[in-house]
Amino acid sequence: MLCSSSSSLRPHLLLSSIGDGLSHFSKPLHPFIPIFNLGNMHFSIKSSINDLFFNKRKAGLNVNKKQLQPGKVSPCLSVPDQIARPPYVGTKFFPEFGTGSEVHDMKGVECMRASGKLAAQVLQHAGTLVKPGITTDEIDMAVHQMIIENGAYPSPLGYGGFPKSVCTSVNECICHGIPDSRELENGDIINIDVTVYLNGYHGDTSKTFLCGDVDDKAKKLVEVTQECLLKAISICAPGVEFNKIGKMIQKHADKFKFGVVRQFVGHGVGRVFHCEPVVYHYRNNERGRMVLGQTFTIEPMLTMGSTNPVIWSDNWTAVTQDMSLSAQFEHTLLVTENGVEILTQC
């Protein structure tokens, strides 16, 4: 996923102010957002005007659970030498955001279908592991093993230094949670974000799972987030403006007074992990239309409270500023003659 801005389709980084131990960003960040490491500072992105209107969502804050804390991160897992790596693996630099969109011929479509199907199968398996007492590190190990057993590479591993094979985002974590020693607890919600690199193509998908007995407010957040994704998918077709996606998601989220995170967006995906188009999940007037044979993700993130992310000092983990719950769902889509094909479903 990317970090968004309504002013430009090209992600870039702007540090606008530092104060009270937080750095505030008002412009988009690099895909998969690693952030400058300034000691143990956390980083916050400026609240949007939307938060002013939705302060009443404070009733949905994560008051009954402990604030999420980082656990111990185990060493990176190995990948057999014969498995092909994405070009960014082993480099010290972040991959450039792809300036062109991914539009495929028939061979490319079949490769995208294969990578998408594997990603969906891995995510489905990961979901069966969600239960109180399991650690996110154990989920990462299971995901890693299934991916390499199928001859693929776990795309997050080594992307700009990301140390794990999957993202696991629990409760108030919006995205990019690093698997660690923390055990899932009864009542948690967890987003598992799987991307595989198979035969030179990435398939990208995520889902928020319920752990044990989850309260009704959290269930509703998860349910509405999934509905937002499906409603957005339903309007996609050749020639449709990408801005209609954000309008549809925002309209549905507003009905339930949930916030839509603006700083993280969908993206083109295929031979490149992140490329144009940038897909905004909130109301916007950006130009750009869907093209036959194009692949991209839609991945809305909704919150019960503030939509303002704070980045941990690990440079990856993004949590809600007020510790309210967040949920996300994601699919990789292929634009077809009659709409879109969901590539990441079993």
N, C-alpha and C positions, 0 to 999 in steps of 0.2 A: 504494500500500500504506500501511498505518498502523503505528503503534507500539502495542504491546499492554499489557494489564494484566488480571490475573484478578479485579481488584476492581471494575471498572467498564467499562461498554460505551462510555463517552464518553471519547475521548482528551483528556488534559490534560497539562500540563507541570509537573514538579516537580524543581527543582535541590536535591539532598539533601546534597551535600558537594563540596568542591573540595580537591584535594591532589595533590602530585606531578605537577602540570601537566595533570591530568585532571579533568573534571567527571563525576560519577557520577549516573546517572538511574535511579531505581527505579520510576517511574511512566510511563505512556504519553506519547508526544509527539504533536504535531499530524500529521495525514496528510501523507505525503511528506516528513516530518521535516526541515525546516530547523532549525538549532540556533542558540542565542544565539552571537553572534560575540564572543569575548573574546580578541582578538589572534590569536596563532598557537597557542593552546591546542588540543589535541585533546580529544575528549569520549568518555568510556567509560560503558557501562551496566553496572551491577553484574552479576557472574557469578551464575548461578543454581546451586542445589545440584546440578543436572544435571552441571555441569562437574566437580564433585568426583568423581563416579562415572565420568566418561569421560576422566580424565587419561591413560588408556592410549592415547587417540587421538593422543597426541603423535607416535606413529610416522608419522602421516600429515601432518606439518607440511610446509610449502612450503619445504623445505630446499635444493632444487636450483635454485631460481629467485631472481632478484633481488626484493627487497621492492618492491612497487608504489609508484611515486612520481608525483606530479602532473606533467603536461606542460603545454604552452602551450594555452590555450583561445582559440579564434578567436572573432571577433564573432558575435553572434546572426544567424541567417539570416532573410530577409524572407519575409512571407506576402502574397500578392496581396490587395488591399483587398476584393475581392468574396467572399472566403472568410469565412464566419461564424466568429467567435471565441467561445470560452467566456466567461462573464461575468467571470471573474477576470483575464483578460488586460488589461494596461495599468493594473492597480491596484497599490497599494503594500502591500496587506494580504493576508494569507493567507485563502483561502476558508474559511468556516465548514464544519465537518464536518456533513453532512446528518443530521438527527435521524430522518428517516423513511426507510423502505426503498423501493427502486425496484420497483414492481409495475405491469406494463404491460397495456394493452389491445392489440388486434390491430395497430393502427397502430404503437404503441410497440414491439411485438415485431418487426415488420418493420424498423423503424429500427435496433433493436439487432442484428438479423441482418446488416444492411448494414454497420454500423460494425464489428462483430466480424469479418466476412469480410474487409473491407479491412485491418484490423489484422493478421489472419493472413497475408494475401498480402504485406504489407509486411515482416513478420517473416521469412517464408520467403525473400524476396528478400535481406534483410539477411544471412541465414545463408549465402547463396551467396558473399558477399563476404569471409567469414572465412578468412583465410589469413595466413601469416607475411609481415610487411612492410607490411600495410595499417594505417593509423591509425584509431583509433576516431572521430576527427573526419571522416574520409572516409566511414565507415559512417553517421555522423549526416547528412552532406550527402546521401547516397543515399536514406536514409530520408525526410528532409525533402522532397526533390524528388518522390518517389513519392507521398507523402501529398498534397501540394498539387496535383499533377497530377490527382489523383482528387477534387479539390474539397473536401478535408477539411483540418482544422487539426491539427497535432501537439500533443496535449494537454499534454505536459510543458513546452513552450516558454512561458515567462512565468508558470508556476505558482509563485507565491511567490518569483519571481525566478530560477527555474531557467533557465539560459542556453542550453539545447540542446533538440533535438526528440526525443531518445531517451535512455534510460539505457544505458550500456555498463559492465558490472561484470566486471572481469578478475581471475581467480585468487582472491586473498583478499578481494576486494571483495564484500560480501554483496549490496548493492543501491545504487541511486542514483548510480552512477559517472557523472561528467561526461565526455563525449567530448572528447578533446584530441589532442595531437600524438604521444602514445606509439604506437609501432608494435607490433602484435601479434607475438609470438615463437612459434617452434615449441615446442609443448608447452603453450601457454596454454589455459585454458578461459575463455569469455566469455559472460556472460548479456546478452542484448539484450532490453530491455523497451520494447515499442511500445504507445502508446495514441493512438488517433485520435478526433477529434471530427467526426462526420459528421451533417449534418441534425439537429443538436441533441442527439446521443447519443454517449457515449464507448464505445469498444471497447478492452479492455485485455488484453494477453497478453505472455508472455515465454518464452524458451527459452535453455538453456545449450548453447553450441556448442563443439566441439573444434577447436583450431587446430593443424593439422599432426599430428605424431606425439606423442600424449598418453599418458602412462604409465598402467598398468593401475589403479592406485589412484584416480587422478583420473577415469578412465572409469567406475569402479565408483560413485564418488560421484555422478556425473552420471546414471548409469543408475538408481540407487536413488531419487534425487530425483524423477525423472520417474515412476517406479513409485508413489511416495508420492502424487503428484498424481492419477494415474489410479485408484488404489485409493480415494482419498477421493471422487473423482467418482462412482465406481460405487455408493456407498451413498446418494447424494443423491436425494431425492424429496419430494413434498409431505408435510408433517407430521414429517419427520425432524428430530431435534434437531441444531443446528449443532455441538454439542460432540462429536458422533460423528466429525466430520471430523478434529479434532485427535487423538482417540484412535486412529483408523486410521493417521494419518501417523506418530505417535509409535511405535506398535507396530511398524510396518515399519522405520522408521529404527533402532530399538533392536536389531533383529535383526543389523544390520551395524555396530553401535556408532558410528553417525553421530549428531551432535548436531542438534537442531532449534532454530533461532533463535526465540526467544520474543518479541522486541521488535517484530518486523514481522509484520503480519497481513493477511489478505484483507479485503475490504470490499464493500459494496453499490456498484453502478456503473450508470449509465444517463444520465439527463439531468444528473446530478451526477457528478463524477469520483470522489468518496469520500463514502460515506454508510453508515448502518446497513444490514445487520448487520455487526458486527466478527467476522471469521472467524479463530479461533485455530487454529494448526497443531500445537499440543501438547495433552496431556491437560488437560482442564478440565471444570468443571461449570457453565459459564454456561448460562443459559436461552435459549430462543428456538428456533423451529421454521421450517422452510422453507415458503414459501407459493407456491401456483400462480401463475405469471406473474412471479415475482421474479427479478431478476438480481443476481449477485454474483460475486466472484472467489475462487478458491483459489490460493495462490501460495507453497507451502512453500519454505523456504530451509534447506538442510542443510549441515553443516560437518564437516570431518575432525577438528577440534580444538575449541577454545573456541567457544561460541555467543555470547560476549560481544562486542558491536559497539563499535568506536571510530570516532567521527565526525571526519573531517578538518576543518581550519580553513576549508575552502570551504563548510562548513555542510551538506553533502549526502553526500559519499562515506562510506559505512559499510564498514569493513573488520573482519575478525576480529582480536581482541585479540592472538592469538598468531601471526598471519599464516598460519594454516592455510587450505586451500582451501575455498571455498564454492560451492554450485550452487543454482539456482532454476529452477522452471518455473511457468507461470501460464496459466490459462484464465478467460475470462468465461463464465458458465453461466446458462442460463434454466431455471427449474423448470417441468417439464411434468407432465402427468397420470401418466405412467409412469416418471418419473425426472428427468433433466435433459438439455438439449440443449447441447452444446459450441458456443458461438457463434464461437469464435476458432480455427477449424480450416479449412484449405483443402479 
